[in-house]
Structure formats: C-alpha cells, structure tokens
Amino acid sequence: MLIVLNGYPGVGKLSIGRELADTIDARLLDNHTVWNLAFALTERKTPAFYESIKAVRRLADDLICQLPAGVPVVMTEALTVGSAFCEEYWAGLEQLSLSRGPLLVVHVHCELEENQRRIQSSDRDLKRKPRDADYAAQNHQRARGLLGKDAEHFMELNVTELTAADAAKEIANWVEYFKAEHI
C-alpha cells in the first residue's frame, strides 16, 4: 500500500507523515529525502537537478518494492498539475503502485494564514525547505492544483485546525476503512 500525502510546502506533510507512519507501522519516504541530494549537489532546475532526482527516485522505488508486501509506505509530495516534471513523477508513483498497490492519495491543505505561519518555522531551514510566506501565498493563488485528485482512492484533508497527530489519526481511520472494504 502506498499512501501519498500531496500538498504545498508548509502545510505539515512531514509532521503528519511521521505520525501516520508510527500509527500504522509504515515506512516514511519524505520528498526531501529524495530531493535533497539534488539541492546539495546540482543547480536548481537544471537538467542535472532533475536527473539526480529521477535517479534517487528509481533507487527508492526499487527499495520500496523489496519491502515485505504488507508494509505500507507513506510518501510526502508537492506535485502540481501543469508541470511536466511533476506529471512524469506522478506517473512513476502510479506505476509503482502496480507493484506495491493500492495507491491512496491524501491532499493536505490549510488556510493561507496558517500555511504562512507554518512555512516560516525555523526548523525548515535544516531540511532545505522553503520558508517564504510569499511563496505560500503564491501557491494558494495558483490556478493549477495538486496531482492525484482523480485517484481511485482519494481523500482531501484540511489541517488548518488539526495537530499532526489528529490529522494522522483521520488518515489512519480512512486507511483502516479502506482495508476493511478492499483488502
């Protein structure tokens, strides 16, 4: 089972992902685990940047496929409609789900003011994450949305007033409901 938490930067995907992975005894693969090699060793948005992300992603996919079948994997992403790279990346997740199936997608979002508060947290620097409140505002104003809304198993979760633990509990309940109905 692949559980993808897709949302814009600063909404709390990693915090929720950690709580969720602990709650359902899953492995967690944060998008920055994949992307930080590219951030560290290449120039952003160059061909080398994207190729390094793809290479790390291939390795991650291979390792995910080697996990025992019953081990869920929680992944955090920020993949948007209209980006060729994001859409290719999303297609890779869909392909991976054929081996690790099923794919459960959660769009994580919060109100702009809360997103701006969260994105400015100083601990984000240590993870090479954006901290600009204007960046959060730009994401909220964009016409393009997040990938995955058309997934067969989809949940939308507004976390404006939820703690990471509460959000993880809601997702875990949804996962358990899914398992009872489909597995």
C-alpha positions in Angstrom: 0.0 0.0 0.0 1.3 3.5 -1.0 -0.2 6.4 0.9 0.8 9.7 -0.8 0.4 12.9 1.2 0.4 15.6 -1.5 0.3 19.3 -0.6 2.0 22.6 -1.0 5.1 23.4 1.1 4.5 24.3 4.7 1.1 22.5 5.2 2.6 19.9 7.5 3.0 16.8 5.3 6.2 15.6 7.0 4.9 16.1 10.5 1.7 14.3 9.6 3.6 11.6 7.7 5.8 10.8 10.8 2.7 10.5 13.0 0.9 8.4 10.4 3.9 6.1 9.8 4.1 5.5 13.5 0.3 4.9 13.9 0.0 2.4 11.0 3.5 0.8 11.3 4.6 2.1 7.9 7.8 3.3 6.3 8.1 7.0 5.6 9.7 8.5 2.5 9.7 12.3 2.6 10.0 14.1 -0.7 13.1 16.0 0.7 14.8 12.7 1.3 14.7 12.2 -2.4 15.2 15.9 -3.4 18.0 16.9 -1.0 20.8 15.2 -3.0 19.8 17.4 -6.0 19.6 20.5 -3.8 23.0 19.8 -2.4 25.0 18.8 -5.5 23.3 20.4 -8.5 22.0 23.8 -9.6 18.2 24.0 -9.0 16.0 23.4 -12.1 18.9 22.3 -14.4 18.9 19.0 -16.3 21.4 17.6 -13.7 19.0 18.6 -10.9 16.1 16.7 -12.5 18.2 13.7 -13.5 19.6 13.3 -10.0 16.0 13.3 -8.5 15.0 10.7 -11.1 18.0 8.5 -10.2 17.3 8.7 -6.4 13.6 8.0 -7.1 14.5 4.9 -9.1 16.6 3.7 -6.2 13.8 4.5 -3.7 11.2 2.6 -5.9 13.5 -0.4 -6.1 13.9 -0.5 -2.3 10.1 0.0 -1.8 9.5 -3.0 -4.0 11.8 -5.1 -1.8 9.8 -4.4 1.3 7.5 -7.1 2.6 4.1 -6.9 0.8 2.2 -6.0 4.0 4.4 -3.0 4.9 2.7 0.3 3.9 4.7 3.2 2.6 3.8 6.8 3.4 5.2 9.3 1.0 5.1 13.1 1.0 5.0 15.0 -2.2 4.3 18.5 -3.6 3.3 17.6 -7.2 1.2 20.0 -9.2 -0.9 19.9 -12.3 0.7 21.5 -15.4 4.3 20.7 -14.5 5.8 18.2 -17.0 8.3 17.0 -14.4 5.6 16.6 -11.7 3.3 14.8 -14.1 6.1 12.4 -15.1 6.9 11.9 -11.4 3.2 11.2 -10.6 3.1 8.6 -13.4 6.0 6.9 -11.8 4.1 6.7 -8.5 1.1 5.2 -10.3 3.4 2.7 -11.9 5.0 1.9 -8.5 1.5 1.3 -7.1 1.0 -1.5 -9.6 3.8 -3.4 -7.8 3.1 -2.1 -4.3 -0.6 -1.3 -4.7 -3.1 0.1 -3.9 -2.5 3.9 -4.2 -4.2 6.0 -1.6 -3.9 9.8 -2.1 -4.5 12.5 0.5 -4.4 16.1 -0.5 -3.3 18.0 2.6 -4.0 21.7 2.8 -4.6 24.5 5.2 -5.8 28.1 5.2 -3.3 30.7 3.8 -2.6 32.4 7.1 -1.9 29.1 8.8 0.3 28.0 5.8 2.3 31.2 6.1 2.8 30.7 9.8 3.9 27.1 9.4 6.2 27.7 6.4 8.2 30.3 8.3 9.2 27.8 11.0 12.9 27.9 11.6 13.3 24.2 11.7 12.5 24.1 7.9 16.0 25.5 7.2 17.7 22.4 8.4 15.7 20.4 5.8 16.4 22.8 2.9 12.7 23.6 2.8 11.3 26.9 1.7 10.4 29.4 4.4 9.0 32.3 2.5 5.4 33.4 3.4 5.1 34.9 -0.1 5.8 31.5 -1.6 2.9 30.1 0.4 0.7 32.9 -0.9 1.7 32.2 -4.5 0.8 28.6 -4.1 -2.6 29.5 -2.8 -3.2 31.9 -5.7 -2.1 29.4 -8.5 -4.9 28.2 -10.7 -3.2 24.8 -11.1 -4.0 22.2 -8.4 -2.3 19.2 -7.0 -2.0 15.9 -8.8 -3.9 12.9 -7.6 -7.4 14.2 -7.3 -8.6 11.7 -9.9 -7.1 8.8 -8.0 -9.5 5.9 -7.3 -8.8 6.2 -3.6 -8.7 9.9 -2.7 -9.1 12.0 0.5 -9.0 15.7 1.0 -7.9 16.9 4.4 -8.0 20.5 5.7 -5.4 20.6 8.5 -5.8 24.3 9.4 -7.1 23.5 12.9 -5.6 19.9 13.3 -2.5 18.9 15.0 -0.2 16.5 13.1 -1.4 13.7 15.4 -5.1 14.5 14.8 -4.6 14.6 11.0 -2.7 11.3 11.1 -5.5 9.8 13.1 -8.0 10.9 10.5 -5.9 9.4 7.7 -5.3 6.2 9.7 -9.0 5.8 10.2 -9.6 6.2 6.4 -6.8 3.7 5.7 -8.4 1.2 8.1 -11.8 1.7 6.5 -10.2 1.2 3.1 -8.6 -2.0 4.2 -11.9 -3.3 5.6 -13.7 -2.6 2.4 -11.0 -3.6 -0.2 -8.4 -5.9 1.3 
